[in-house]
Amino acid sequence: MTYANPEYFWLYLLFLPLIGWYVWKQHTMNATLQISSLSGFEGMRKSYKYYLRHLPFLLRMMALGVIIFVLARPQSTSNWSNTTTEGIDIVMSIDLSGSMQAQDLKPNRLDAAINVATEFVAGRHNDKMGLVVFAGESFTQCPLTTDQSVLINLFKAIPQIELEDGTAIGMGLATAIARIKDSEAKSKVIILLTDGENNAGEITPETAAEMAKTFGIRVYTIGVGTNGSAPFPVQTAFGTRYQQVPVKIDEPLLKKIAADTGGEYFRATNNEALTAIYAKIDELEKTKIEKREYSKKTEEYWRYAVLALMLLMAEVLLRNTVLRTIP
């Protein structure tokens, strides 16, 4: 059972003041004919009318309740649907090197990347997603899963991961490929985010890109960092100090990886740009859903309308005949 106008159910709140008013009225009623003593009526049995004196009010409230139900328009629904979803598997590979602590993005590059990626994951309800982190080495933080809550919790745990420092872009990409290459999904995607140049790892980025192309995996690359230099926290004997560090992103390499695999390269110089990049990727990689649906709704209110009319007629009939009160 569904309802076309469920907002009318709020009218049931009117029952509270109506019942309160009726009870108050019963306690304030005074007899029209007053006598000095009721002793002459002691021992007399109460008429059935005494026990039924509240029946008209009860019938009126029942009729009002049914009328509200009618206004909500109850409907019975018969439907069937056949939905086919073409899933998209996505592995996110995120740079965890020390330079990701630079604060040209707020609060820093790593936290900004985690926050935006978490929102991206939360909006992908029909896809399997995984997570790889890399620095001087790479590590699978989460294999492909449809459990968004688990993946989001593992994103939040990224800052606690300790890896050998460096930027092994090739290793980060290769590990992501290993996690997605055997997927049966129609579309396989890797999102690789880094803020530096490849300077570590046993697999070159070019080799990893060729692997991705072989397995039909699209790679979207994201370069994170402002233009010029960025403030980087340095621990000293006097506490944390900030020094300007040059931003070095190997954009030609990231563009080539994206172009060779059918993906796209993006540059994020601030939080807003990073958010816009993920929004664009989300739009480019929408899950395809084909759905055939048949639905037939039948109005059911008329039978309740007849019931409400019968209750009102019974209330009027009783109030003006056997349960009639004379002022």
N, C-alpha and C positions, 0 to 999 in steps of 0.2 A: 504494500500500500504506500503510495506517495501522495503528496499534497501540493496543489498548485499555488496556494496562498498560505503557507504555514505561519506567516506573521500574525494571522488572526487568532492564533492560540493565546496570544498575550491578553486577549479579552477575558480569559478565565480569571484573571486577577480581579475583575470586577465582582466576583462572587464574594470576596471577603467583606467589602463594605455593605453589600446587599444583605448578607446573612447577619452581619452585625446590626444593621438597621432593623431587621425583622425581630431579632432577639430583644433589642432595646424597646421596640414598640410594644412587644408582648408584656414587658414588665411595667410599662407606663399606662397601659389601658385601664380605664375606670368603668365600672358598670353604669349603665344608663339608669337602671332602676335600683335604688339603694333602700335597704330595710335595716331596722335596728338590730335584728338578731337572726342568725342562721340556724339556730337550734332546732327549728322545725324541720329542717332538711337533713338532719343527722341520720345516718343509717340508710339513706337512699343510695341505690346503685347508680354509678355513673353511666350515662348513655354512651352508645358506640360513637356518637358524634363528638364526644369529648376526646376520645382517643384518635379520631380522624381529623381533628381541627387544624392540624398543620399540613394535611395532605395537599390542599390547593397550592400552598407555597412551595412544597416539595415538587409538585408537578410543574409549576412555573419555572423553577430553577432547572429541572431536568430539560424542559423545552428550550430554555435559554442555552444550556450547554450543548444541546444537539444543533441548535441554530448556528452557534459559533463553529461547530464541527463542519456544518454545511458550507459556511463561508470560506473555510479552509480548502474546500473542494477536494475531497478524497478521490484518488484515482487508482485503479488497478492497472498494472503494467505487465505486458507480455513482450519479451524481447529476446533476441539472440544476437550474438556478435562473433565474428571470426577475426582475430587480430594477429597480424604477422609483424614481428619486430626484427629489423635488421640491426643487430647489436654492433656497437663500436667499442673496441678494446683500446684503452689508452694507458700508456705508462708514462709517468712524469719522472724525469731525471733532473735532479736539482743539485747545483754546485754547493758544496759545504766547505769550501776552502776558507782560510782565514780572512781573505779580502772581502768576503760576504758580510763582515762586521762593519764595513764602511757605512757611514750614516748620511749619504746623499739621498737615500730613501729612508723613510721614517717607520719605525724607530731605527732600523738598519736594513740592509739589503735582504738578509736572510729572513728576518721576521716579516718583512713586507711580502716576500715571495711566498712564505708559508700561509699568511693570512689570505692572500688573493687566491692561491691554489686551493685552499680549504673551501672558499666560497664556490669556486669552480666545481669541485667535487660534489658539493651539496646540491648543485643544480643538475647533475647528470644522473637521473633516476634509472635509466634503462641500460646503462653501460657497465662493463667490468673495467676496473681501474687498478693500477698498481703504482708503486713508488720505488724509485732508485735514488740513492744519494751518492755523491762522489766528491773526492778531493784529490789526494795523491793516489788513491785507490777507490774502488767502487764497491757498493754494498746494496743488497736488495732489502729495503726496509719493509716492503709489503708486496707479495705477489698479486696477480690479478684477482680481484674480488668484487662482489656486488654489495658487500656489507659496507655502506658508507660510513657508519659510525666507527667501525674498527679502523678504517683508512684515515679518517679525520683525527682520531686519537694518535695514530702513528705519525701523522704530520706534526702534531703538537710536541711529539717526543724528539723531533729532529735535532733541536739545539743540544740535547744531551749526548748525541752520538760523537764519538771520537775517532777520527780517521787521520792517517798520515797526511800532512799538509801538502798542498800542490794543486794543480788543476789538470786532471786526467780526463779531458773531454772524450777522447776515444774510448777509454774504459767505461765512462759513464754511459755512453751511447751503446757500446757493445753489451753491457750488462742488461740494459733495457731491452735490446733486441732479443737476447736470450730468453727473457721473460715473456715475450709476446709473439715470437716467430711461429710457435706451434699452435697458436690460437686459431679457432675455426670461424672467427668473426669475419664478416664481409669486409670490414674496414679496420685496419690496424694503424695506430697513431702513437708517436712518441713526441712528447714536449720536453725539449732540453733547454734548461735555463743555466746560464753561466755569466760570470762577470770578468773573465780573464782570457788568457792565452793558454793553449795546451803546452804543458811543460813537464808532464809525467805520464806514466802508464806504458804498458807493453803493446798496446794497440793504437795505431794512429787514427785520428779522426777520419781521414780519407778512407782508410780500410773499413772502419765501422760504417761509414756512409754507404760504401759499396755493398756491405752485408745487408743493410736496411733496404737498399734498392732491390737486391736479389729476392728478399722475402716479401716484397710489395708493401713495405712499411713507410708511411709518410712521416717525415720528421719536421716539426715546427721548432725553430731555434729562437731563443730569446736572449739578447744581450742586455744585461742589467748594469746600469751605472750612468752617471751624469757625464757631460762633456768636460774635458779638462782634468780637474783634480777633485778629490772628495775627502772629507774629514774622516780620519781613521783613528780609533782609540788605541793609545799606547800606555801600558802600565809602567809607571816610573816610581821612584822612591817617594815621590810627593803625591802619589795617587794617579788617577787616570788623566792623561793629557791627550790632546788631539793634534794630529799633524796632517797636512795636506799631502795626499798620495796620488800620483798620476793614475788616471783611469785608462787601462789598457785592455781593450776588447778586440779579439781577432775577428772583426766583422767580415772580412773576405772569406775566412774559413767557414763561419756560421752561415753565410749566404750560400756558399757552395754546397754545404751539407743539405740545406733546405731545398735548393734548386735540383740537386741530383736525385732527391727522393720524392719530389712532387709536393714538398711542403712550402713553407714561407718563413722568411726571417723578420723578426721584430726587434726594435730597440726601445727599452724602457728607461727613460732618464729620470722618472719620478713615480710616485705611487699611482697617480691618476693614469699615467701612460701604461703602467703594468696592468692595472684593472681593465683598461680598454683593450689591451692585447688579448687577455683571457676571454673577454666578452666576444671579441672577433673570432677567436678560435672556436669558442662555443657555438657561434653562429655557423661557421664553416663546417663543423662536424656534428650537425644535428642528426639524431637518430631518426631513421626512416620508419614510419609506422603506416601500414596499410590496414584499413579497418572496414569491414562490411558489417552493418548493423541494421537490424529491423526492430522497430519499436511501435507498439500499439497501446495507447492509453485509453481506458474506458472510464467515463465519469461515473462515480458511485454515490454522488451526493443526493440524488433524487430520492432514494429510499429513506435516507436520514431526514430529508425534508418532510416526507410523509409522516414519519415518526414524530417529528416536532409538531406538526399540525394536529395529530391525534392527541398528543400530550396537552396542547393548548385547549383543544376542545373539551377534553376531560376536566381540565382545571376550571374552565368557564362554567361547564355544566354542574359540577359539584358545588362551586361557590355560589351559584344562583338557585340551587335546588335543596338537596338534603343537608348541605353544610352552609346554608345561607345564614348570615348573621344580621340581626336587626339592630341598627344603632339605637 
